Amino acid sequence: MAERMGDSAAAAKVKSIFIYPIKSCAGISVSQAPITSTGFRWDRQWLVVNSKGRAYTQRVEPKLALVRVELPNEAFFDDWEPNNKSYLVIRAPAMDVLKVPLIKPPETANGVSVWEWTGSALDEGDDASKWFSNYIGKPSRLVRFNEASEIRAVDPNYAHGYKVMFSDQYPFLLLSQESLDALNARLEEPIPVNRFRPNIFVHGCKPFSEDLWTEIKINNLTFHGVLLCSRCKVPTINQETAVVGSEPTKTLMTFRSDEALRPNKKQQGRVYFGQNLVCTDSLTNGKMKNIKVGDPVFVFKVVSSPAEAPA
């Protein structure tokens, strides 16, 4: 029997939740995740920067895909706080294990920049700097977003009053298994979901349903779809090998482009896959809330076609 909320039946269920502690490095799959004012807790809280403080991403340094991270299991429990034995554990091929204390470091790095934003961040110290410098082969530092002093707002034209840490644009990215299946049916070699780096991966709906969702609820938390996700180079990078190819962008251009989805709108040469979300309940103070794998997804507002969705 379908799960219900009032008169609504669940449109999908949460299949997986992914957190990406270090921007552009590998994600971790978790069974539940607390929601904060900037997205899931720990998501894109760290950033690797060059000698000028500019962000490294897989677009320029694909080998970041091979950097694997771990957090303590309890880091995803509600209201958990790190102690002096809590670490972010970082691994990469041919590298020693790096342990970064989760207690906030005392040093500050100024002039850190990611896309349009510049500010100060917490500096994780010389050991982390040497590790990433050796791995990338260029002077590098690992920094942490400093929520105490900095705010990085999302585009107010799409979602006024929301903020992120080092995410590209928005706090959450939603994608469905069925959309991935529909893409893979067109590819010679199917690709895994990690190419697209979603936060919330759902299943049980029709392919590309998420394009149309403008208001959903998961565990009584309200999310708004604010912008179709236009895809950059990263989905063309194999996350197990860091090798760059032409797919899936080449195939996506055939059926997920501006021209295909939004023929009467301004053409920008983009391809779309997934939906960017904000959580209205993240703006209210109080006890940390979470969502879990298996939670039903209830859809309350939709648009009629991708052409009607913001993009």
N, C-alpha and C positions, 0 to 999 in steps of 0.2 A: 504494500500500500504506500502511495506517495506521501512524503512528509508535507505538512501544510503549515502555513502561517496565516491565520484568519481564513480568507477565501482563496488564498493563493497556494498552489502546489509548487514544490521545489522544481526549479528549472534545471538544476545541476547540483553536483556535490564537489566539495574541495577534494581533489585527488592528491595534490602535493603542495607544500609550502617551501619556498626557497629564499634563503638569505644570502647576501653577498657581502660579507664583512669588509673586504678590501675591494674597492672599486676596480673592475676589470679583471679580478682574479676569480678563481673557481667559487661556485656557490656551495652551500650546504643545504641538504634536505632535512627538514625538521617536522615533528608531528604536531607541534603547536607553536605559535609565535605571538608575543605580546605586541600590541599596537601602541605606538607613541605619537607625539605630535609631528614627527618627521617620517613616519612609515613604520615598518617592523623594527623592533629593537635590534640594534647591531647592524642594520642594513646600510652598506656604503658609509660606515663610520670612519673607515681608514682610506687613505689615498697614498699612492706612490707618486712622488714628484721628482722633477729633474733639478739640476743645480740652480735654476732660476725660479723654482717653486711651482712650475707649470705641471699639470697633471699628466701622468703617463696613462694611456689606455691601450687596449688591444688593437685599436686602429693603427697605432704606430709601433707598438711593441706586442705582437701576437703571442710571444712566449709567456706573457702574464697569464694566459689561459691555463698554463701548467702549474701555476702556484696554487697549492691546496691549503685550505685553512680548517682549523677545528676550534670550537669553543666548548667550554664545559657544558654537559647536558643540562645542568641546572640553570644555565644562563637564559633559558627560554621559559623558566617558571615565572609566574607573576611576582613582581616586586623583589626578585633576587638581586642582590648587590655583590660585586666582586670583593674578594679579600686579597691579602698579599700572596696567596698561593694560587690565584686564578690567572690563567694565561690564554692569550690567543696563540695557537700553535700553527706554525707556517712551515710548509714543506715544498720542495721543488726538485726536479731531477738533478742529480749530481751535487746537491747542496746539503749541508748539515741542517738539522732541524733548528728553527729559530723560535724562541719563546718570548712573546711580548707581554709584559704584565698588563692585566686589565685595569689595575688601579691607574688613574690618570697621571701622566708624567708631568713633571714640574716645568719642563722647558717649552718655550713657544717659538714657532717658526712664523715669521711675517712674510707677507707677499705671496701667499699660497693662492693659486688660481686654478679654477676648473670652469671651462667655457666662459660664461659672461661674468662670473663671480670672482672677486679677489678679497682676501681677508687673512686673518691669522689663524693658525691651527696649533694643536699640541704636537710637539716633536717627540717621536718615540726613541730618540737617542742614537748613539754611534753604532751600537751592535746591529740594529735594524738597518741603519744607513749602509754599513759595510756589506751586509747580506744582500740587499737589493742592488747595490752598486756592482757587486761581483756577479750577481745573476743576470742583470740586464747588460752589464758591460759599459755602463756610463754612470757618472755620479748621480746618486739617488738618495732620497730620504723617505721614510715612512711617517706620515702625519695622521693625526686624528682630529676629527671635527670638534671644535670647541663650542659646545652649546651654551656655555656660560657667557660668552662674549659675542658670538656671531649668529646671524640669521641669514639663511639663503632661501629667499622666497621663490615660489613657483610663479609662472607667468600669470599675472592677475587678470589677463584677458580671458583666461580659461578657468581659473580656480582661485578666487581672491581669498587671501588670508591664510593660505597653506604654505608649508615650508618643507625643505628636505635637507639632508646633509650633503653627501657627495653623489647622489643619484643624478642621472642626466637631466631629468626634467620634473618628474612627478613621484609621489611617495610609493605608488603601487603599479605593477603591470600585471594584467590579467590575460590569460590565454587558455584555450580549451584543447583538450585531447583531440576532439573531433576536427578542429581546425588543422592541427598538426597532421592528423591522419589524411585529411583532404589534400594537404600539400604533399605528403609523402607518396600518395597514390600517383602523383604526377612526376615524381623524381625517379631517376634510375637507381639511385642509392638513397634509401630513407635516412633521415637525420634525427638525432634525439632532441628532446626539448631544450637541452642546455645551450643549444645554439641561440636561443631566443631570450634567455635569461629572465623568465617571468618570476614574479613573486608568488602569485596565486595561480595554480594550474588546476582547472576544473574539468569534470567529465560528466557525460549524461545529457548533453544538449546537442543541437544541430550544429554542423560546421559554421563557424563565423557568426554564431548567435551573439557572441560578446561584442561584436561591432555595434549592435543595436541597443545594448543595455545602458541606460542613462541613470537608473537608480536600482540598486540591489541591496539585499540585506544578507549578512552572514553572521550567525550567532548574535542576532539583534543589533548588529552594528551596520550603519547605513553607509554605503559607498556610492559615489557618483562617477559614472564614466564621463571623463572630461575631454578626451582627445584620442582619436585613433593613433596607434603607435606607428610612426614612420620609421622604417628600419635603415640602419647605417650599414657599415661594412662588417660588423662583428658577426652576424649570422653566417657569413662565408668562411669563418675561421673554425676549423675542426678543434673542438675543445679538448680532445685527447692528444692531439699531435701538434697543435698550433700552426698547421699548414693552411694557407689561404687558397680558396678555390673560387669558382664563379657561382656555385649554387649555395643556397637556394634562391639568391636574388634574381638570377637569370630566369628561373621559372616563375617566381612571384611577379615579375614584370608582365607576364602574359595574362595574369588574371587578378592581380591584387594591386594594380597601379592606379594612379589618379584617373587615367583614361578609362580603365575598366570599371572602377567603383564610383567615380565622381565625374562622369563625362561632361556635365554642364557646369562644373566648377572650374576655378582657375587651375591650370595644369602646372604642377611643380616637379614633375619627374620623380615622384616618390612611390614607394611600395609600402603597404600597410599590413601589419600582422600583430594582432593583440590590441588591447585597450588600456589606456592610462586611467588610473583611478585616484580619487582622494577619499578619505574617510571622514565624514562630518563629525563623528563621535571622537575623533582624535583631537578636536579643538577644545573639548571640555576637560577640565581638570578633574582629578579624582583617581580612584583605583584603576590601575592598568587593566585594559581589556585584551582579550586575545581571540584568535580564531584557530580552529583545529582541523586536521585532516579528517574528512568524513562529514564535516558540517554541511548542511544543505544550503543551497544558494537560491534565494527567492528574488524574483525580478518584479519590480513594481512600475517602472517606467521604461519605455523603449521609444526609439525612433523607427520610422518605417523602412529606411534603407541606409546604407553607408553614406550615401550622398547627403543625408540629413544630419549625419553625425559631425561634430567638430573634428577638423583634421588640419 
